[in-house]
Amino acid sequence: MTGSDEAGAKGYGGGDLNTIGPGQSRAARGLLGWNAADLARASGLDEGFVTGFEAGTGDPASGQVEALRSALMREGVVFTEGDGVRLSGRQKGGDEGTRLGDLTTENDR
């Protein structure tokens, strides 16, 4: 079997706190002020993988998605129910996070 074995019928994320979706990845990067290259470096993955995942293309292995999730969580990102993200209290700023419906091209930088 190839590809993600965690996303299941719901697709990426789907509200499951054990995996993340493309929008959550973009939102988390925005909270941290990271670009795709920063996340690639922190996760040990290729920048092309990060941009492809966030575009919703391909069928990433669950281990690759977990590497992204872990890298973001190490920096204080918390993934919440309803596909939301926020920064933990230990992170400077204590931002409430960005919900998927609030994403724009302006906060995707």
Short mmCIF file of the C-alpha atoms (twelve columns), coordinates in Angstrom:
data_MODEL
# 
_entry.id   MODEL 
# 
loop_
_atom_site.group_PDB 
_atom_site.id 
_atom_site.type_symbol 
_atom_site.label_atom_id 
_atom_site.label_alt_id 
_atom_site.label_comp_id 
_atom_site.label_asym_id 
_atom_site.label_seq_id 
_atom_site.Cartn_x 
_atom_site.Cartn_y 
_atom_site.Cartn_z 
_atom_site.pdbx_PDB_model_num 
ATOM 1   C CA . MET A 1   0.000   0.000  0.000  1 
ATOM 2   C CA . THR A 2   1.319   3.425  -0.855 1 
ATOM 3   C CA . GLY A 3   0.417   6.880  0.369  1 
ATOM 4   C CA . SER A 4   -1.174  8.038  3.553  1 
ATOM 5   C CA . ASP A 5   -2.720  5.387  5.709  1 
ATOM 6   C CA . GLU A 6   -4.021  7.914  8.245  1 
ATOM 7   C CA . ALA A 7   -6.049  10.350 6.165  1 
ATOM 8   C CA . GLY A 8   -8.705  7.796  5.256  1 
ATOM 9   C CA . ALA A 9   -11.923 8.787  3.572  1 
ATOM 10  C CA . LYS A 10  -11.911 12.231 5.193  1 
ATOM 11  C CA . GLY A 11  -8.820  13.298 3.253  1 
ATOM 12  C CA . TYR A 12  -6.041  15.358 4.806  1 
ATOM 13  C CA . GLY A 13  -6.717  16.437 8.333  1 
ATOM 14  C CA . GLY A 14  -10.458 15.980 8.464  1 
ATOM 15  C CA . GLY A 15  -10.541 17.160 12.075 1 
ATOM 16  C CA . ASP A 16  -8.313  14.290 13.243 1 
ATOM 17  C CA . LEU A 17  -5.877  15.730 15.798 1 
ATOM 18  C CA . ASN A 18  -3.309  13.066 14.890 1 
ATOM 19  C CA . THR A 19  -2.686  14.381 11.395 1 
ATOM 20  C CA . ILE A 20  -2.811  17.727 9.627  1 
ATOM 21  C CA . GLY A 21  -4.240  19.063 6.413  1 
ATOM 22  C CA . PRO A 22  -2.744  21.387 3.813  1 
ATOM 23  C CA . GLY A 23  -4.600  24.431 5.152  1 
ATOM 24  C CA . GLN A 24  -3.461  23.734 8.685  1 
ATOM 25  C CA . SER A 25  0.121   23.517 7.488  1 
ATOM 26  C CA . ARG A 26  -0.136  26.892 5.716  1 
ATOM 27  C CA . ALA A 27  -1.859  28.481 8.722  1 
ATOM 28  C CA . ALA A 28  0.746   27.115 11.132 1 
ATOM 29  C CA . ARG A 29  3.557   28.463 8.972  1 
ATOM 30  C CA . GLY A 30  1.814   31.831 8.975  1 
ATOM 31  C CA . LEU A 31  1.643   31.875 12.769 1 
ATOM 32  C CA . LEU A 32  5.350   31.147 12.940 1 
ATOM 33  C CA . GLY A 33  6.284   33.559 10.155 1 
ATOM 34  C CA . TRP A 34  7.795   30.672 8.192  1 
ATOM 35  C CA . ASN A 35  7.936   30.081 4.474  1 
ATOM 36  C CA . ALA A 36  7.851   26.633 2.863  1 
ATOM 37  C CA . ALA A 37  11.657  26.408 2.931  1 
ATOM 38  C CA . ASP A 38  11.680  26.992 6.701  1 
ATOM 39  C CA . LEU A 39  9.213   24.158 7.263  1 
ATOM 40  C CA . ALA A 40  11.133  21.894 4.903  1 
ATOM 41  C CA . ARG A 41  14.340  22.538 6.829  1 
ATOM 42  C CA . ALA A 42  12.698  21.953 10.210 1 
ATOM 43  C CA . SER A 43  11.016  18.724 9.086  1 
ATOM 44  C CA . GLY A 44  13.902  17.292 7.091  1 
ATOM 45  C CA . LEU A 45  11.767  17.138 3.953  1 
ATOM 46  C CA . ASP A 46  12.149  18.693 0.526  1 
ATOM 47  C CA . GLU A 47  10.648  22.152 -0.063 1 
ATOM 48  C CA . GLY A 48  8.859   20.731 -3.124 1 
ATOM 49  C CA . PHE A 49  7.128   18.207 -0.880 1 
ATOM 50  C CA . VAL A 50  5.912   20.973 1.448  1 
ATOM 51  C CA . THR A 51  4.515   23.088 -1.391 1 
ATOM 52  C CA . GLY A 52  2.927   20.045 -3.038 1 
ATOM 53  C CA . PHE A 53  1.335   18.891 0.201  1 
ATOM 54  C CA . GLU A 54  -0.030  22.355 0.899  1 
ATOM 55  C CA . ALA A 55  -1.420  22.525 -2.637 1 
ATOM 56  C CA . GLY A 56  -3.228  19.250 -1.965 1 
ATOM 57  C CA . THR A 57  -1.403  17.309 -4.660 1 
ATOM 58  C CA . GLY A 58  -0.021  13.811 -4.435 1 
ATOM 59  C CA . ASP A 59  -0.602  11.127 -1.830 1 
ATOM 60  C CA . PRO A 60  1.969   11.708 0.917  1 
ATOM 61  C CA . ALA A 61  3.017   8.924  3.224  1 
ATOM 62  C CA . SER A 62  1.750   9.303  6.778  1 
ATOM 63  C CA . GLY A 63  5.345   9.512  8.015  1 
ATOM 64  C CA . GLN A 64  5.972   12.585 5.882  1 
ATOM 65  C CA . VAL A 65  2.836   14.304 7.144  1 
ATOM 66  C CA . GLU A 66  3.845   13.412 10.697 1 
ATOM 67  C CA . ALA A 67  7.286   14.978 10.111 1 
ATOM 68  C CA . LEU A 68  5.589   18.255 9.143  1 
ATOM 69  C CA . ARG A 69  3.242   18.076 12.125 1 
ATOM 70  C CA . SER A 70  6.068   17.313 14.553 1 
ATOM 71  C CA . ALA A 71  8.253   20.140 13.258 1 
ATOM 72  C CA . LEU A 72  5.412   22.623 13.707 1 
ATOM 73  C CA . MET A 73  4.502   21.314 17.156 1 
ATOM 74  C CA . ARG A 74  8.133   21.655 18.326 1 
ATOM 75  C CA . GLU A 75  7.789   25.377 17.612 1 
ATOM 76  C CA . GLY A 76  4.638   25.711 19.709 1 
ATOM 77  C CA . VAL A 77  1.871   25.110 17.165 1 
ATOM 78  C CA . VAL A 78  -1.204  23.382 18.560 1 
ATOM 79  C CA . PHE A 79  -3.664  21.683 16.209 1 
ATOM 80  C CA . THR A 80  -7.249  22.046 17.402 1 
ATOM 81  C CA . GLU A 81  -10.591 20.476 16.608 1 
ATOM 82  C CA . GLY A 82  -12.307 21.775 13.507 1 
ATOM 83  C CA . ASP A 83  -9.052  21.986 11.538 1 
ATOM 84  C CA . GLY A 84  -7.831  25.003 13.495 1 
ATOM 85  C CA . VAL A 85  -4.345  25.939 14.628 1 
ATOM 86  C CA . ARG A 86  -3.035  28.191 17.379 1 
ATOM 87  C CA . LEU A 87  0.163   28.866 19.230 1 
ATOM 88  C CA . SER A 88  0.647   27.339 22.656 1 
ATOM 89  C CA . GLY A 89  1.018   29.543 25.706 1 
ATOM 90  C CA . ARG A 90  4.757   28.860 25.700 1 
ATOM 91  C CA . GLN A 91  5.091   30.509 22.305 1 
ATOM 92  C CA . LYS A 92  5.661   34.269 22.261 1 
ATOM 93  C CA . GLY A 93  2.533   36.195 21.356 1 
ATOM 94  C CA . GLY A 94  -0.040  33.598 22.430 1 
ATOM 95  C CA . ASP A 95  -1.924  34.092 19.155 1 
ATOM 96  C CA . GLU A 96  -5.388  32.555 18.951 1 
ATOM 97  C CA . GLY A 97  -4.590  30.956 15.599 1 
ATOM 98  C CA . THR A 98  -6.100  30.967 12.144 1 
ATOM 99  C CA . ARG A 99  -9.095  28.886 11.108 1 
ATOM 100 C CA . LEU A 100 -9.157  27.418 7.598  1 
ATOM 101 C CA . GLY A 101 -12.052 29.666 6.580  1 
ATOM 102 C CA . ASP A 102 -10.001 32.731 7.528  1 
ATOM 103 C CA . LEU A 103 -7.024  31.905 5.301  1 
ATOM 104 C CA . THR A 104 -6.211  34.383 2.549  1 
ATOM 105 C CA . THR A 105 -3.285  34.861 0.231  1 
ATOM 106 C CA . GLU A 106 -2.143  37.645 2.574  1 
ATOM 107 C CA . ASN A 107 -1.760  35.380 5.620  1 
ATOM 108 C CA . ASP A 108 -0.206  32.607 3.528  1 
ATOM 109 C CA . ARG A 109 3.186   34.295 3.392  1 
# 
